[in-house]
Amino acid sequence: MITFVMVYCEGVDALTHLLSGPHAQRAFALRVVMDQPWSIDVQDRAPLTLIAILSGEASLVTERAQVSLKPGDIAIVRGPEPYRLADDPEREGLIVIHPGQVCTTQGGEHVSFSMAQGVRTWGNSPTGTTTMLIGT
């Protein structure tokens, strides 16, 4: 079973609002593999992101909502507002994704290469318990 979760949609026709603004420019997709503890503050200002949970669990936290995601769930996040993905909704971001897919720790240390786990795979473990497909 697949469950869709839409975050940040206002107005009467949420789907029209969701799809009317984004345009596929500089789009990319990757597999994210994480072991606890993990938390990612996404501040890339992307207009639209799809997150599919393949294994494990994740919490999606925005200014307006907090949603638990399980395998089979697909979240649609309408930007450009920041959001957080984490193993625990209370965990502060350990990694920050900036515009241009620049990845740092909260202290500013670049982690793009240290978290590379192969072709189009990124995360803190090559065999993590939580696996997500993310398209932005």
N, C-alpha and C positions, 0 to 999 in steps of 0.2 A: 504494500500500500504506500502511496506517495501522498504526503501532506504538503500543501503549499502554504507558506506564511508570508504575508505581505506587510512590510514595515514602512511607515511614513507615507501614507496616502490619506489625503483629506478630501472632503467634498462628496458630492452625491455619486459621481461615476469614478470610483477609485481606479479601475483598470485603465480607463481612458487617460486619466491624470498620470498614471504610472508610465504609460507607454508614449505619451505625447512629447515629452522633453528629450529623452536620451537619443543620441545618435551614435552608432558604432564607429568611434574613432579611437585609435590606439588601444583597441580591445586585446585582451589576452586571457588565457585560461591556464590553470595549473592545479596540481594535486598538492594538498597541504597535509602533512603527516605530523602529529603532535603526541607527545607523552606528557603527563602531568608533572609539574605544574606548568600551565601555559596561559597566556593572555596576549591578545594582539589588539592594539588600538589602531584602527584604520582611519587615517586622516588624508587619504589620497584624493578626496573630492570627486571621485568617480560618479557619474550620473546614475549608473545602474549596476548592481552586482547581484549575481546568482550564486547561492551557496547550497550545495547538495551534500548532505551528510551520508557517507558510505559506511562508517563504523564509529563506534564510540558515541559520545554525546558532546554537545557544545551549548553554551549560552550566548545568545545574541542580545546585546544591550545597546539601546539607542536612548536618545533624550526622551523619547515618548513611550518606549516599551521595553520589556524584558521577556524574551521567549526562549524556552528550552527546546533544543533540536535533537532529534534522535535519528538513527539510520532510516533512510527513506524520505526524510523531510527535505524540502527545498525552500529556502528563504529567498525572497526577492527584496533587495534593499534599494530604495530610491534615494540617491544622494542629492546634493553633495555633502550633507551633514556627516560628521564622524560617527562611528559606531565601534563597539568592542565585541570581539569573539573570544571566549574563554572557557576553560574547563569548569570554572566557578564564577557565577555572576558577580560575586563580591571581589574577585581578584582584580587588582589594578593592572593596567597594561604593562607587560614586560618588554614587548616589542612594539615599535611604532612603524606603521607603513605611511610614508609621506608621499606627496605627489611625485609622479615619475617612477613609482615603485622603489623609492629609496627606503631601505629598511635599517632601522637603528634600535639600540636599546633606549630606554628612557633617558639615559645619561649621554646619548649622542654617538655611541660607538657603532660603527657600521657592521651589520651582520648578514648582509646579502650573500656573501660567499660562504660564511661559516654555516649558514642554514640551508645551503644548496644540498639537495639529496639526490641529484641525478637530473635526467632530462625532464623539464617541466614539473619537477617535484621539489618542494621546499618544506622545511619544518625543523623541529628540534630532535627528531629521531627518524632513522630510515624505516623503522618498523613500529611506529607509534600506535597507540590504542585508538586514537581518533584520526580518521581520514576524511577529508573533505575535497570536493571538486569546487573550485571557485572560478567564475568567469566575471570579468569586469569590463 
